[in-house]
Amino acid sequence: MKMVLEEIEGELARFVPDEGPLVLVKKNCLPENYHLGELYEVSIEGERVIAIKPLKKETEERLAKMKQKRAKLLNKKR
């Protein structure tokens, strides 16, 4: 399931999926060099997270789309 790493509070990391409820994961389960706002493929079995894989290319693509939308909105105001 694709999720964005939204926040780290204490020893818990909060992931926000494209759909569905938030997922909390122990910070020590995160991959090395994690980044807030980055998209991850989070594999869950039952109630247990079994893998967290960064999706760097898709993160970049989503950011580029958001920048384009923002630029269009700013141009409409002028």
PDB file of N, CA, C and O in Angstrom:
ATOM      1  N   MET A   1       0.839  -1.162   0.000  1.00  0.00           N
ATOM      2  CA  MET A   1       0.000   0.000   0.000  1.00  0.00           C
ATOM      3  C   MET A   1       0.900   1.245   0.000  1.00  0.00           C
ATOM      4  O   MET A   1       1.857   1.323   0.769  1.00  0.00           O
ATOM      5  N   LYS A   2       0.590   2.198  -0.852  1.00  0.00           N
ATOM      6  CA  LYS A   2       1.387   3.419  -0.938  1.00  0.00           C
ATOM      7  C   LYS A   2       0.974   4.384   0.163  1.00  0.00           C
ATOM      8  O   LYS A   2      -0.206   4.658   0.381  1.00  0.00           O
ATOM      9  N   MET A   3       2.019   4.900   0.864  1.00  0.00           N
ATOM     10  CA  MET A   3       1.768   5.809   1.975  1.00  0.00           C
ATOM     11  C   MET A   3       2.846   6.874   2.023  1.00  0.00           C
ATOM     12  O   MET A   3       3.986   6.645   1.620  1.00  0.00           O
ATOM     13  N   VAL A   4       2.467   8.045   2.525  1.00  0.00           N
ATOM     14  CA  VAL A   4       3.411   9.145   2.707  1.00  0.00           C
ATOM     15  C   VAL A   4       3.815   9.185   4.177  1.00  0.00           C
ATOM     16  O   VAL A   4       2.966   9.124   5.067  1.00  0.00           O
ATOM     17  N   LEU A   5       5.111   9.286   4.418  1.00  0.00           N
ATOM     18  CA  LEU A   5       5.615   9.456   5.778  1.00  0.00           C
ATOM     19  C   LEU A   5       5.342  10.897   6.185  1.00  0.00           C
ATOM     20  O   LEU A   5       5.994  11.823   5.703  1.00  0.00           O
ATOM     21  N   GLU A   6       4.375  11.076   7.075  1.00  0.00           N
ATOM     22  CA  GLU A   6       3.919  12.427   7.418  1.00  0.00           C
ATOM     23  C   GLU A   6       4.668  13.031   8.594  1.00  0.00           C
ATOM     24  O   GLU A   6       5.041  14.204   8.559  1.00  0.00           O
ATOM     25  N   GLU A   7       4.890  12.230   9.643  1.00  0.00           N
ATOM     26  CA  GLU A   7       5.441  12.816  10.856  1.00  0.00           C
ATOM     27  C   GLU A   7       6.095  11.738  11.712  1.00  0.00           C
ATOM     28  O   GLU A   7       5.723  10.566  11.663  1.00  0.00           O
ATOM     29  N   ILE A   8       7.072  12.165  12.493  1.00  0.00           N
ATOM     30  CA  ILE A   8       7.669  11.288  13.495  1.00  0.00           C
ATOM     31  C   ILE A   8       7.490  11.988  14.827  1.00  0.00           C
ATOM     32  O   ILE A   8       7.916  13.127  15.015  1.00  0.00           O
ATOM     33  N   GLU A   9       6.857  11.290  15.738  1.00  0.00           N
ATOM     34  CA  GLU A   9       6.604  11.838  17.058  1.00  0.00           C
ATOM     35  C   GLU A   9       7.122  10.838  18.085  1.00  0.00           C
ATOM     36  O   GLU A   9       6.553   9.760  18.258  1.00  0.00           O
ATOM     37  N   GLY A  10       8.192  11.200  18.756  1.00  0.00           N
ATOM     38  CA  GLY A  10       8.802  10.273  19.710  1.00  0.00           C
ATOM     39  C   GLY A  10       9.366   9.075  18.973  1.00  0.00           C
ATOM     40  O   GLY A  10      10.210   9.216  18.087  1.00  0.00           O
ATOM     41  N   GLU A  11       8.901   7.912  19.339  1.00  0.00           N
ATOM     42  CA  GLU A  11       9.383   6.670  18.713  1.00  0.00           C
ATOM     43  C   GLU A  11       8.426   6.138  17.655  1.00  0.00           C
ATOM     44  O   GLU A  11       8.612   5.024  17.165  1.00  0.00           O
ATOM     45  N   LEU A  12       7.398   6.918  17.291  1.00  0.00           N
ATOM     46  CA  LEU A  12       6.428   6.467  16.299  1.00  0.00           C
ATOM     47  C   LEU A  12       6.471   7.318  15.038  1.00  0.00           C
ATOM     48  O   LEU A  12       6.606   8.541  15.091  1.00  0.00           O
ATOM     49  N   ALA A  13       6.353   6.642  13.913  1.00  0.00           N
ATOM     50  CA  ALA A  13       6.265   7.303  12.610  1.00  0.00           C
ATOM     51  C   ALA A  13       4.827   7.158  12.125  1.00  0.00           C
ATOM     52  O   ALA A  13       4.231   6.086  12.228  1.00  0.00           O
ATOM     53  N   ARG A  14       4.277   8.250  11.594  1.00  0.00           N
ATOM     54  CA  ARG A  14       2.903   8.215  11.096  1.00  0.00           C
ATOM     55  C   ARG A  14       2.907   8.236   9.579  1.00  0.00           C
ATOM     56  O   ARG A  14       3.474   9.135   8.958  1.00  0.00           O
ATOM     57  N   PHE A  15       2.268   7.234   8.991  1.00  0.00           N
ATOM     58  CA  PHE A  15       2.101   7.135   7.546  1.00  0.00           C
ATOM     59  C   PHE A  15       0.653   7.427   7.195  1.00  0.00           C
ATOM     60  O   PHE A  15      -0.269   6.995   7.887  1.00  0.00           O
ATOM     61  N   VAL A  16       0.468   8.169   6.103  1.00  0.00           N
ATOM     62  CA  VAL A  16      -0.868   8.481   5.603  1.00  0.00           C
ATOM     63  C   VAL A  16      -1.019   7.778   4.255  1.00  0.00           C
ATOM     64  O   VAL A  16      -0.301   8.095   3.306  1.00  0.00           O
ATOM     65  N   PRO A  17      -1.948   6.826   4.165  1.00  0.00           N
ATOM     66  CA  PRO A  17      -2.153   6.125   2.896  1.00  0.00           C
ATOM     67  C   PRO A  17      -2.980   6.965   1.923  1.00  0.00           C
ATOM     68  O   PRO A  17      -3.629   7.933   2.319  1.00  0.00           O
ATOM     69  N   ASP A  18      -2.947   6.584   0.650  1.00  0.00           N
ATOM     70  CA  ASP A  18      -3.791   7.257  -0.336  1.00  0.00           C
ATOM     71  C   ASP A  18      -5.255   7.100   0.051  1.00  0.00           C
ATOM     72  O   ASP A  18      -6.061   8.007  -0.160  1.00  0.00           O
ATOM     73  N   GLU A  19      -5.595   5.949   0.616  1.00  0.00           N
ATOM     74  CA  GLU A  19      -6.958   5.675   1.087  1.00  0.00           C
ATOM     75  C   GLU A  19      -6.868   4.868   2.370  1.00  0.00           C
ATOM     76  O   GLU A  19      -5.985   4.023   2.520  1.00  0.00           O
ATOM     77  N   GLY A  20      -7.774   5.128   3.285  1.00  0.00           N
ATOM     78  CA  GLY A  20      -7.819   4.352   4.509  1.00  0.00           C
ATOM     79  C   GLY A  20      -7.238   5.090   5.700  1.00  0.00           C
ATOM     80  O   GLY A  20      -6.840   6.250   5.597  1.00  0.00           O
ATOM     81  N   PRO A  21      -7.193   4.394   6.842  1.00  0.00           N
ATOM     82  CA  PRO A  21      -6.746   5.030   8.085  1.00  0.00           C
ATOM     83  C   PRO A  21      -5.233   5.194   8.162  1.00  0.00           C
ATOM     84  O   PRO A  21      -4.484   4.529   7.447  1.00  0.00           O
ATOM     85  N   LEU A  22      -4.800   6.089   9.040  1.00  0.00           N
ATOM     86  CA  LEU A  22      -3.382   6.303   9.315  1.00  0.00           C
ATOM     87  C   LEU A  22      -2.754   5.012   9.832  1.00  0.00           C
ATOM     88  O   LEU A  22      -3.431   4.157  10.404  1.00  0.00           O
ATOM     89  N   VAL A  23      -1.455   4.892   9.619  1.00  0.00           N
ATOM     90  CA  VAL A  23      -0.714   3.736  10.109  1.00  0.00           C
ATOM     91  C   VAL A  23       0.460   4.240  10.946  1.00  0.00           C
ATOM     92  O   VAL A  23       1.238   5.078  10.491  1.00  0.00           O
ATOM     93  N   LEU A  24       0.583   3.729  12.162  1.00  0.00           N
ATOM     94  CA  LEU A  24       1.691   4.079  13.030  1.00  0.00           C
ATOM     95  C   LEU A  24       2.692   2.937  13.039  1.00  0.00           C
ATOM     96  O   LEU A  24       2.321   1.768  13.146  1.00  0.00           O
ATOM     97  N   VAL A  25       3.972   3.292  12.923  1.00  0.00           N
ATOM     98  CA  VAL A  25       5.049   2.317  12.843  1.00  0.00           C
ATOM     99  C   VAL A  25       6.157   2.765  13.796  1.00  0.00           C
ATOM    100  O   VAL A  25       6.411   3.961  13.943  1.00  0.00           O
ATOM    101  N   LYS A  26       6.808   1.808  14.438  1.00  0.00           N
ATOM    102  CA  LYS A  26       7.944   2.160  15.286  1.00  0.00           C
ATOM    103  C   LYS A  26       9.046   2.771  14.424  1.00  0.00           C
ATOM    104  O   LYS A  26       9.356   2.274  13.342  1.00  0.00           O
ATOM    105  N   LYS A  27       9.624   3.847  14.921  1.00  0.00           N
ATOM    106  CA  LYS A  27      10.640   4.592  14.184  1.00  0.00           C
ATOM    107  C   LYS A  27      11.811   3.695  13.763  1.00  0.00           C
ATOM    108  O   LYS A  27      12.376   3.883  12.685  1.00  0.00           O
ATOM    109  N   ASN A  28      12.175   2.730  14.598  1.00  0.00           N
ATOM    110  CA  ASN A  28      13.313   1.867  14.268  1.00  0.00           C
ATOM    111  C   ASN A  28      13.017   0.903  13.118  1.00  0.00           C
ATOM    112  O   ASN A  28      13.919   0.204  12.656  1.00  0.00           O
ATOM    113  N   CYS A  29      11.778   0.855  12.654  1.00  0.00           N
ATOM    114  CA  CYS A  29      11.424   0.013  11.500  1.00  0.00           C
ATOM    115  C   CYS A  29      11.587   0.752  10.169  1.00  0.00           C
ATOM    116  O   CYS A  29      11.498   0.143   9.103  1.00  0.00           O
ATOM    117  N   LEU A  30      11.825   2.060  10.234  1.00  0.00           N
ATOM    118  CA  LEU A  30      11.973   2.855   9.009  1.00  0.00           C
ATOM    119  C   LEU A  30      13.280   2.509   8.307  1.00  0.00           C
ATOM    120  O   LEU A  30      14.259   2.151   8.960  1.00  0.00           O
ATOM    121  N   PRO A  31      13.302   2.615   6.981  1.00  0.00           N
ATOM    122  CA  PRO A  31      14.555   2.389   6.254  1.00  0.00           C
ATOM    123  C   PRO A  31      15.550   3.515   6.543  1.00  0.00           C
ATOM    124  O   PRO A  31      15.165   4.607   6.960  1.00  0.00           O
ATOM    125  N   GLU A  32      16.823   3.232   6.316  1.00  0.00           N
ATOM    126  CA  GLU A  32      17.843   4.276   6.487  1.00  0.00           C
ATOM    127  C   GLU A  32      17.555   5.425   5.533  1.00  0.00           C
ATOM    128  O   GLU A  32      16.981   5.227   4.462  1.00  0.00           O
ATOM    129  N   ASN A  33      17.948   6.603   5.921  1.00  0.00           N
ATOM    130  CA  ASN A  33      17.796   7.804   5.088  1.00  0.00           C
ATOM    131  C   ASN A  33      16.340   8.091   4.718  1.00  0.00           C
ATOM    132  O   ASN A  33      16.061   8.535   3.605  1.00  0.00           O
ATOM    133  N   TYR A  34      15.426   7.843   5.632  1.00  0.00           N
ATOM    134  CA  TYR A  34      14.022   8.164   5.376  1.00  0.00           C
ATOM    135  C   TYR A  34      13.853   9.682   5.357  1.00  0.00           C
ATOM    136  O   TYR A  34      14.665  10.419   5.916  1.00  0.00           O
ATOM    137  N   HIS A  35      12.769  10.136   4.694  1.00  0.00           N
ATOM    138  CA  HIS A  35      12.489  11.569   4.602  1.00  0.00           C
ATOM    139  C   HIS A  35      10.997  11.807   4.800  1.00  0.00           C
ATOM    140  O   HIS A  35      10.169  11.108   4.217  1.00  0.00           O
ATOM    141  N   LEU A  36      10.664  12.781   5.613  1.00  0.00           N
ATOM    142  CA  LEU A  36       9.266  13.172   5.766  1.00  0.00           C
ATOM    143  C   LEU A  36       8.748  13.665   4.420  1.00  0.00           C
ATOM    144  O   LEU A  36       9.465  14.336   3.677  1.00  0.00           O
ATOM    145  N   GLY A  37       7.510  13.331   4.114  1.00  0.00           N
ATOM    146  CA  GLY A  37       6.900  13.752   2.864  1.00  0.00           C
ATOM    147  C   GLY A  37       7.169  12.806   1.710  1.00  0.00           C
ATOM    148  O   GLY A  37       6.605  12.970   0.629  1.00  0.00           O
ATOM    149  N   GLU A  38       8.027  11.814   1.928  1.00  0.00           N
ATOM    150  CA  GLU A  38       8.358  10.862   0.866  1.00  0.00           C
ATOM    151  C   GLU A  38       7.313   9.747   0.806  1.00  0.00           C
ATOM    152  O   GLU A  38       6.709   9.389   1.818  1.00  0.00           O
ATOM    153  N   LEU A  39       7.114   9.215  -0.379  1.00  0.00           N
ATOM    154  CA  LEU A  39       6.171   8.133  -0.612  1.00  0.00           C
ATOM    155  C   LEU A  39       6.869   6.792  -0.411  1.00  0.00           C
ATOM    156  O   LEU A  39       8.009   6.604  -0.836  1.00  0.00           O
ATOM    157  N   TYR A  40       6.170   5.860   0.245  1.00  0.00           N
ATOM    158  CA  TYR A  40       6.715   4.532   0.526  1.00  0.00           C
ATOM    159  C   TYR A  40       5.694   3.466   0.167  1.00  0.00           C
ATOM    160  O   TYR A  40       4.486   3.702   0.205  1.00  0.00           O
ATOM    161  N   GLU A  41       6.195   2.299  -0.180  1.00  0.00           N
ATOM    162  CA  GLU A  41       5.361   1.109  -0.315  1.00  0.00           C
ATOM    163  C   GLU A  41       5.463   0.396   1.021  1.00  0.00           C
ATOM    164  O   GLU A  41       6.527  -0.101   1.389  1.00  0.00           O
ATOM    165  N   VAL A  42       4.347   0.348   1.748  1.00  0.00           N
ATOM    166  CA  VAL A  42       4.323  -0.270   3.071  1.00  0.00           C
ATOM    167  C   VAL A  42       3.543  -1.572   2.963  1.00  0.00           C
ATOM    168  O   VAL A  42       2.358  -1.573   2.631  1.00  0.00           O
ATOM    169  N   SER A  43       4.221  -2.681   3.246  1.00  0.00           N
ATOM    170  CA  SER A  43       3.584  -4.003   3.188  1.00  0.00           C
ATOM    171  C   SER A  43       3.152  -4.402   4.589  1.00  0.00           C
ATOM    172  O   SER A  43       3.947  -4.412   5.529  1.00  0.00           O
ATOM    173  N   ILE A  44       1.867  -4.733   4.704  1.00  0.00           N
ATOM    174  CA  ILE A  44       1.296  -5.090   6.001  1.00  0.00           C
ATOM    175  C   ILE A  44       0.676  -6.476   5.898  1.00  0.00           C
ATOM    176  O   ILE A  44      -0.037  -6.793   4.945  1.00  0.00           O
ATOM    177  N   GLU A  45       0.964  -7.285   6.897  1.00  0.00           N
ATOM    178  CA  GLU A  45       0.370  -8.615   7.007  1.00  0.00           C
ATOM    179  C   GLU A  45      -0.380  -8.663   8.319  1.00  0.00           C
ATOM    180  O   GLU A  45       0.224  -8.596   9.389  1.00  0.00           O
ATOM    181  N   GLY A  46      -1.695  -8.778   8.241  1.00  0.00           N
ATOM    182  CA  GLY A  46      -2.485  -8.713   9.469  1.00  0.00           C
ATOM    183  C   GLY A  46      -2.380  -7.312  10.039  1.00  0.00           C
ATOM    184  O   GLY A  46      -2.800  -6.346   9.402  1.00  0.00           O
ATOM    185  N   GLU A  47      -1.825  -7.196  11.228  1.00  0.00           N
ATOM    186  CA  GLU A  47      -1.624  -5.881  11.837  1.00  0.00           C
ATOM    187  C   GLU A  47      -0.148  -5.545  11.948  1.00  0.00           C
ATOM    188  O   GLU A  47       0.228  -4.616  12.662  1.00  0.00           O
ATOM    189  N   ARG A  48       0.684  -6.291  11.251  1.00  0.00           N
ATOM    190  CA  ARG A  48       2.129  -6.129  11.362  1.00  0.00           C
ATOM    191  C   ARG A  48       2.723  -5.604  10.053  1.00  0.00           C
ATOM    192  O   ARG A  48       2.418  -6.110   8.973  1.00  0.00           O
ATOM    193  N   VAL A  49       3.568  -4.589  10.167  1.00  0.00           N
ATOM    194  CA  VAL A  49       4.283  -4.060   9.004  1.00  0.00           C
ATOM    195  C   VAL A  49       5.464  -4.979   8.736  1.00  0.00           C
ATOM    196  O   VAL A  49       6.285  -5.216   9.622  1.00  0.00           O
ATOM    197  N   ILE A  50       5.551  -5.497   7.512  1.00  0.00           N
ATOM    198  CA  ILE A  50       6.640  -6.424   7.203  1.00  0.00           C
ATOM    199  C   ILE A  50       7.712  -5.811   6.299  1.00  0.00           C
ATOM    200  O   ILE A  50       8.827  -6.329   6.237  1.00  0.00           O
ATOM    201  N   ALA A  51       7.394  -4.715   5.595  1.00  0.00           N
ATOM    202  CA  ALA A  51       8.395  -4.074   4.734  1.00  0.00           C
ATOM    203  C   ALA A  51       8.000  -2.628   4.454  1.00  0.00           C
ATOM    204  O   ALA A  51       6.820  -2.300   4.329  1.00  0.00           O
ATOM    205  N   ILE A  52       9.016  -1.773   4.359  1.00  0.00           N
ATOM    206  CA  ILE A  52       8.816  -0.369   4.003  1.00  0.00           C
ATOM    207  C   ILE A  52       9.869  -0.025   2.963  1.00  0.00           C
ATOM    208  O   ILE A  52      11.067  -0.032   3.245  1.00  0.00           O
ATOM    209  N   LYS A  53       9.400   0.280   1.742  1.00  0.00           N
ATOM    210  CA  LYS A  53      10.316   0.539   0.634  1.00  0.00           C
ATOM    211  C   LYS A  53      10.073   1.946   0.078  1.00  0.00           C
ATOM    212  O   LYS A  53       8.940   2.277  -0.273  1.00  0.00           O
ATOM    213  N   PRO A  54      11.117   2.776  -0.007  1.00  0.00           N
ATOM    214  CA  PRO A  54      10.932   4.122  -0.556  1.00  0.00           C
ATOM    215  C   PRO A  54      10.610   4.087  -2.056  1.00  0.00           C
ATOM    216  O   PRO A  54      11.157   3.275  -2.802  1.00  0.00           O
ATOM    217  N   LEU A  55       9.723   4.970  -2.474  1.00  0.00           N
ATOM    218  CA  LEU A  55       9.351   5.103  -3.888  1.00  0.00           C
ATOM    219  C   LEU A  55       9.812   6.480  -4.361  1.00  0.00           C
ATOM    220  O   LEU A  55       9.000   7.381  -4.572  1.00  0.00           O
ATOM    221  N   LYS A  56      11.111   6.625  -4.520  1.00  0.00           N
ATOM    222  CA  LYS A  56      11.716   7.930  -4.819  1.00  0.00           C
ATOM    223  C   LYS A  56      11.218   8.523  -6.136  1.00  0.00           C
ATOM    224  O   LYS A  56      10.880   9.705  -6.194  1.00  0.00           O
ATOM    225  N   LYS A  57      11.170   7.712  -7.190  1.00  0.00           N
ATOM    226  CA  LYS A  57      10.749   8.227  -8.497  1.00  0.00           C
ATOM    227  C   LYS A  57       9.301   8.717  -8.444  1.00  0.00           C
ATOM    228  O   LYS A  57       8.978   9.783  -8.967  1.00  0.00           O
ATOM    229  N   GLU A  58       8.435   7.924  -7.806  1.00  0.00           N
ATOM    230  CA  GLU A  58       7.028   8.322  -7.731  1.00  0.00           C
ATOM    231  C   GLU A  58       6.849   9.546  -6.822  1.00  0.00           C
ATOM    232  O   GLU A  58       5.978  10.381  -7.068  1.00  0.00           O
ATOM    233  N   THR A  59       7.673   9.650  -5.776  1.00  0.00           N
ATOM    234  CA  THR A  59       7.644  10.838  -4.923  1.00  0.00           C
ATOM    235  C   THR A  59       7.963  12.070  -5.755  1.00  0.00           C
ATOM    236  O   THR A  59       7.268  13.082  -5.661  1.00  0.00           O
ATOM    237  N   GLU A  60       9.016  11.992  -6.574  1.00  0.00           N
ATOM    238  CA  GLU A  60       9.400  13.114  -7.438  1.00  0.00           C
ATOM    239  C   GLU A  60       8.296  13.464  -8.424  1.00  0.00           C
ATOM    240  O   GLU A  60       8.029  14.641  -8.666  1.00  0.00           O
ATOM    241  N   GLU A  61       7.646  12.441  -9.000  1.00  0.00           N
ATOM    242  CA  GLU A  61       6.563  12.679  -9.954  1.00  0.00           C
ATOM    243  C   GLU A  61       5.386  13.384  -9.283  1.00  0.00           C
ATOM    244  O   GLU A  61       4.813  14.316  -9.847  1.00  0.00           O
ATOM    245  N   ARG A  62       5.027  12.937  -8.080  1.00  0.00           N
ATOM    246  CA  ARG A  62       3.919  13.566  -7.362  1.00  0.00           C
ATOM    247  C   ARG A  62       4.247  15.014  -7.009  1.00  0.00           C
ATOM    248  O   ARG A  62       3.393  15.891  -7.132  1.00  0.00           O
ATOM    249  N   LEU A  63       5.474  15.267  -6.574  1.00  0.00           N
ATOM    250  CA  LEU A  63       5.876  16.630  -6.252  1.00  0.00           C
ATOM    251  C   LEU A  63       5.822  17.531  -7.483  1.00  0.00           C
ATOM    252  O   LEU A  63       5.394  18.681  -7.394  1.00  0.00           O
ATOM    253  N   ALA A  64       6.251  17.016  -8.622  1.00  0.00           N
ATOM    254  CA  ALA A  64       6.219  17.795  -9.861  1.00  0.00           C
ATOM    255  C   ALA A  64       4.772  18.144 -10.239  1.00  0.00           C
ATOM    256  O   ALA A  64       4.497  19.268 -10.657  1.00  0.00           O
ATOM    257  N   LYS A  65       3.857  17.192 -10.094  1.00  0.00           N
ATOM    258  CA  LYS A  65       2.443  17.456 -10.396  1.00  0.00           C
ATOM    259  C   LYS A  65       1.874  18.520  -9.468  1.00  0.00           C
ATOM    260  O   LYS A  65       1.129  19.398  -9.902  1.00  0.00           O
ATOM    261  N   MET A  66       2.231  18.440  -8.181  1.00  0.00           N
ATOM    262  CA  MET A  66       1.740  19.428  -7.221  1.00  0.00           C
ATOM    263  C   MET A  66       2.275  20.818  -7.549  1.00  0.00           C
ATOM    264  O   MET A  66       1.552  21.807  -7.425  1.00  0.00           O
ATOM    265  N   LYS A  67       3.541  20.898  -7.968  1.00  0.00           N
ATOM    266  CA  LYS A  67       4.123  22.186  -8.335  1.00  0.00           C
ATOM    267  C   LYS A  67       3.412  22.780  -9.546  1.00  0.00           C
ATOM    268  O   LYS A  67       3.165  23.985  -9.597  1.00  0.00           O
ATOM    269  N   GLN A  68       3.081  21.922 -10.530  1.00  0.00           N
ATOM    270  CA  GLN A  68       2.364  22.388 -11.714  1.00  0.00           C
ATOM    271  C   GLN A  68       0.987  22.921 -11.332  1.00  0.00           C
ATOM    272  O   GLN A  68       0.576  23.983 -11.802  1.00  0.00           O
ATOM    273  N   LYS A  69       0.276  22.187 -10.484  1.00  0.00           N
ATOM    274  CA  LYS A  69      -1.051  22.633 -10.054  1.00  0.00           C
ATOM    275  C   LYS A  69      -0.963  23.960  -9.314  1.00  0.00           C
ATOM    276  O   LYS A  69      -1.784  24.854  -9.519  1.00  0.00           O
ATOM    277  N   ARG A  70       0.040  24.077  -8.453  1.00  0.00           N
ATOM    278  CA  ARG A  70       0.212  25.315  -7.690  1.00  0.00           C
ATOM    279  C   ARG A  70       0.503  26.486  -8.634  1.00  0.00           C
ATOM    280  O   ARG A  70      -0.051  27.573  -8.469  1.00  0.00           O
ATOM    281  N   ALA A  71       1.358  26.263  -9.606  1.00  0.00           N
ATOM    282  CA  ALA A  71       1.685  27.320 -10.562  1.00  0.00           C
ATOM    283  C   ALA A  71       0.440  27.753 -11.331  1.00  0.00           C
ATOM    284  O   ALA A  71       0.235  28.948 -11.543  1.00  0.00           O
ATOM    285  N   LYS A  72      -0.393  26.803 -11.752  1.00  0.00           N
ATOM    286  CA  LYS A  72      -1.630  27.134 -12.463  1.00  0.00           C
ATOM    287  C   LYS A  72      -2.559  27.956 -11.588  1.00  0.00           C
ATOM    288  O   LYS A  72      -3.154  28.931 -12.048  1.00  0.00           O
ATOM    289  N   LEU A  73      -2.686  27.561 -10.314  1.00  0.00           N
ATOM    290  CA  LEU A  73      -3.554  28.299  -9.399  1.00  0.00           C
ATOM    291  C   LEU A  73      -3.033  29.725  -9.187  1.00  0.00           C
ATOM    292  O   LEU A  73      -3.817  30.674  -9.153  1.00  0.00           O
ATOM    293  N   LEU A  74      -1.741  29.873  -9.047  1.00  0.00           N
ATOM    294  CA  LEU A  74      -1.176  31.206  -8.852  1.00  0.00           C
ATOM    295  C   LEU A  74      -1.365  32.076 -10.092  1.00  0.00           C
ATOM    296  O   LEU A  74      -1.586  33.281  -9.975  1.00  0.00           O
ATOM    297  N   ASN A  75      -1.279  31.474 -11.275  1.00  0.00           N
ATOM    298  CA  ASN A  75      -1.479  32.233 -12.521  1.00  0.00           C
ATOM    299  C   ASN A  75      -2.927  32.656 -12.705  1.00  0.00           C
ATOM    300  O   ASN A  75      -3.181  33.698 -13.310  1.00  0.00           O
ATOM    301  N   LYS A  76      -3.876  31.890 -12.207  1.00  0.00           N
ATOM    302  CA  LYS A  76      -5.289  32.230 -12.331  1.00  0.00           C
ATOM    303  C   LYS A  76      -5.617  33.510 -11.545  1.00  0.00           C
ATOM    304  O   LYS A  76      -6.489  34.286 -11.938  1.00  0.00           O
ATOM    305  N   LYS A  77      -4.910  33.713 -10.441  1.00  0.00           N
ATOM    306  CA  LYS A  77      -5.186  34.875  -9.596  1.00  0.00           C
ATOM    307  C   LYS A  77      -4.745  36.176 -10.234  1.00  0.00           C
ATOM    308  O   LYS A  77      -5.208  37.243  -9.831  1.00  0.00           O
ATOM    309  N   ARG A  78      -3.865  36.117 -11.214  1.00  0.00           N
ATOM    310  CA  ARG A  78      -3.327  37.336 -11.839  1.00  0.00           C
ATOM    311  C   ARG A  78      -4.166  37.856 -12.944  1.00  0.00           C
ATOM    312  O   ARG A  78      -3.828  38.872 -13.551  1.00  0.00           O
TER     313      ARG A  78
END
